[in-house]
């Protein structure tokens, strides 16, 4: 006599030793039951000997796929917006106006200066006693706030090549006309406008 299916009403009998229940169906489905359940739930069980083990729960792939597509679209949109450069005006040897329209955050700027992966500490040294292996290819950042105005600091970060075409300092807020650009930064600036302003705010505090 065929063992009851867990889809039927009532509690199922315990399986004999060596046998177990599939999730949602017994291990002795008839071919007709197997086809019916497969059509209903889009999966197969171990009972059929084909396909992968399945929980027989309705597939959630469509909602998950829709969410994944939505998230990917949002990320692509945000990346596109991040790659759009804010227009700025160079006056003499600086950029007087904030790229964001407001002052940056000096605490965040300090963290960015010490981020070895992208910014200043690779080439510059400074008043950072807790940081080992500081750079020695460029001027010490100590006293930056005395040597340069915020306007001058901003241009040096945005595009130092405007001041010295032979500089080895990266153009942190530029995406065109560059050579040997890392794959992660192709088509977009290294730093955002807000990050530029944070670093300017911090460097302006470094006074002798």
C-alpha positions as CSV (number, residue, x, y, z in Angstrom):
1,X,0.0,0.0,0.0
2,X,1.4,3.4,-0.9
3,X,2.6,5.5,1.9
4,X,0.7,8.7,2.4
5,X,2.0,11.9,1.0
6,X,2.8,14.9,3.2
7,X,0.6,17.0,1.0
8,X,-2.4,15.0,2.1
9,X,-4.2,15.9,5.3
10,X,-3.1,14.2,8.5
11,X,0.3,13.4,10.0
12,X,2.5,11.1,8.0
13,X,3.7,7.8,9.3
14,X,7.3,7.5,10.4
15,X,9.5,6.2,7.6
16,X,11.1,2.8,7.9
17,X,14.8,2.6,8.9
18,X,17.0,3.5,6.0
19,X,14.4,5.6,4.3
20,X,13.5,9.2,4.8
21,X,11.0,11.7,3.7
22,X,11.8,14.2,1.0
23,X,11.0,17.8,1.9
24,X,7.3,18.1,1.1
25,X,6.7,14.6,-0.5
26,X,7.3,11.0,0.3
27,X,10.1,9.1,-1.2
28,X,7.7,6.9,-3.1
29,X,5.9,9.3,-5.4
30,X,4.3,7.8,-8.5
31,X,5.4,9.2,-11.8
32,X,2.0,11.0,-12.1
33,X,2.5,12.6,-8.8
34,X,6.1,13.6,-9.7
35,X,4.9,15.2,-12.9
36,X,2.1,17.1,-11.2
37,X,4.3,18.4,-8.4
38,X,7.1,19.3,-10.8
39,X,4.7,21.4,-12.9
40,X,3.3,23.0,-9.8
41,X,6.6,23.8,-8.1
42,X,9.2,23.7,-10.9
43,X,11.5,21.2,-9.3
44,X,12.3,17.5,-8.8
45,X,12.9,15.4,-5.8
46,X,15.3,12.5,-5.1
47,X,12.4,10.2,-5.7
48,X,12.5,10.7,-9.4
49,X,16.3,10.1,-9.6
50,X,16.7,13.2,-11.7
51,X,17.5,16.8,-11.1
52,X,18.7,18.2,-7.9
53,X,17.2,17.8,-4.4
54,X,14.6,20.4,-3.8
55,X,12.4,21.6,-1.0
56,X,9.3,21.7,-3.2
57,X,8.7,25.2,-2.1
58,X,7.5,27.6,-4.8
59,X,10.4,29.3,-6.5
60,X,11.4,32.7,-5.3
61,X,13.8,33.2,-8.2
62,X,11.6,35.7,-10.0
63,X,11.2,38.1,-7.0
64,X,14.9,37.7,-6.1
65,X,15.9,38.3,-9.7
66,X,13.7,41.4,-9.9
67,X,15.3,42.8,-6.7
68,X,18.8,42.0,-8.0
69,X,18.1,43.8,-11.3
70,X,16.7,46.8,-9.3
71,X,19.8,47.0,-7.1
72,X,22.1,46.7,-10.0
73,X,20.3,49.5,-11.8
74,X,20.5,51.7,-8.7
75,X,24.3,51.1,-8.4
76,X,24.8,51.8,-12.1
77,X,22.9,55.0,-11.7
78,X,24.8,56.1,-8.6
79,X,28.1,55.2,-10.4
80,X,27.1,57.3,-13.3
81,X,26.2,60.3,-11.1
82,X,29.5,59.9,-9.1
83,X,31.4,60.0,-12.4
84,X,29.8,63.3,-13.4
85,X,32.2,66.1,-12.5
86,X,31.0,69.2,-10.8
87,X,32.0,72.2,-12.9
88,X,34.5,74.5,-11.3
89,X,36.3,77.8,-12.1
90,X,40.0,78.2,-11.8
91,X,41.1,81.7,-10.7
92,X,44.9,82.3,-10.8
93,X,46.4,79.3,-9.0
94,X,43.3,78.0,-7.2
95,X,39.7,77.0,-7.3
96,X,38.0,79.5,-4.9
97,X,34.5,77.9,-4.6
98,X,33.8,74.6,-2.8
99,X,33.0,71.8,-5.2
100,X,30.0,70.8,-3.1
101,X,28.9,74.3,-2.1
102,X,29.8,73.7,1.6
103,X,32.9,73.2,3.7
104,X,34.3,69.7,4.0
105,X,34.7,67.6,7.2
106,X,38.3,67.7,8.5
107,X,38.0,64.5,10.4
108,X,36.9,62.6,7.4
109,X,39.6,64.4,5.4
110,X,42.3,63.1,7.8
111,X,41.1,59.5,7.3
112,X,41.3,60.0,3.6
113,X,44.8,61.4,3.7
114,X,45.9,58.3,5.6
115,X,44.1,55.9,3.2
116,X,47.2,54.3,1.7
117,X,45.2,52.7,-1.2
118,X,44.5,56.0,-3.0
119,X,45.7,59.2,-1.5
120,X,48.4,61.4,0.1
121,X,50.3,59.2,2.5
122,X,51.7,57.1,-0.4
123,X,53.9,60.0,-1.4
124,X,53.7,62.6,1.4
125,X,54.8,62.5,5.0
126,X,53.1,64.5,7.7
127,X,52.3,65.0,11.4
128,X,50.9,61.4,11.7
129,X,53.1,59.7,14.4
130,X,50.8,56.7,14.5
131,X,51.3,55.9,10.8
132,X,54.3,53.9,9.6
133,X,56.0,54.0,6.2
134,X,55.0,57.5,5.1
135,X,56.0,58.7,1.7
136,X,59.1,60.6,0.8
137,X,58.5,61.5,-2.8
138,X,56.6,64.8,-2.2
139,X,56.7,67.7,0.3
140,X,55.8,67.1,4.0
141,X,52.2,68.0,4.6
142,X,53.0,69.6,8.0
143,X,52.2,73.3,7.7
144,X,50.0,72.9,4.6
145,X,47.5,75.4,5.9
146,X,50.2,78.0,6.2
147,X,51.7,77.4,2.7
148,X,48.5,77.2,0.7
149,X,45.0,78.7,0.8
150,X,42.0,76.4,0.6
151,X,41.6,77.6,-3.0
152,X,45.2,76.5,-3.8
153,X,44.8,73.2,-2.0
154,X,41.6,72.5,-3.9
155,X,43.3,72.9,-7.3
156,X,46.3,70.8,-6.3
157,X,43.9,68.0,-5.4
158,X,41.6,68.4,-8.4
159,X,44.2,68.6,-11.1
160,X,47.8,69.4,-10.1
161,X,48.9,69.2,-13.7
162,X,47.3,72.6,-14.2
163,X,50.1,74.0,-12.2
164,X,52.9,71.7,-13.3
165,X,52.6,69.5,-16.4
166,X,55.4,67.3,-15.2
167,X,54.0,66.6,-11.7
168,X,53.8,63.0,-10.5
169,X,50.8,63.9,-8.3
170,X,47.6,62.2,-9.6
171,X,44.7,64.4,-10.8
172,X,42.1,63.3,-8.2
173,X,39.1,65.0,-9.8
174,X,39.6,64.4,-13.5
175,X,38.6,61.5,-15.7
176,X,39.6,62.5,-19.3
177,X,42.9,62.8,-21.1
178,X,44.7,60.6,-18.6
179,X,47.2,57.7,-19.3
180,X,48.0,54.5,-17.4
181,X,44.7,54.7,-15.5
182,X,44.0,51.9,-13.1
183,X,41.0,49.7,-14.1
184,X,39.0,50.6,-11.0
185,X,39.2,54.3,-11.9
186,X,38.7,54.2,-15.7
187,X,36.1,56.7,-16.7
188,X,35.6,58.2,-13.2
189,X,37.6,60.5,-10.8
190,X,39.6,58.9,-8.0
191,X,37.9,61.1,-5.4
192,X,34.4,62.5,-5.3
193,X,33.7,66.2,-4.9
194,X,32.8,65.7,-1.2
195,X,36.1,63.8,-0.6
196,X,38.1,66.6,-2.2
197,X,36.4,69.1,0.2
198,X,37.0,66.9,3.2
199,X,40.8,66.7,2.4
200,X,41.0,70.4,1.8
201,X,39.3,71.1,5.1
202,X,41.8,68.9,6.9
203,X,45.0,70.1,5.1
204,X,43.9,73.7,6.0
205,X,44.1,72.8,9.7
206,X,47.8,71.7,9.4
207,X,49.6,74.9,10.6
208,X,53.0,75.2,12.1
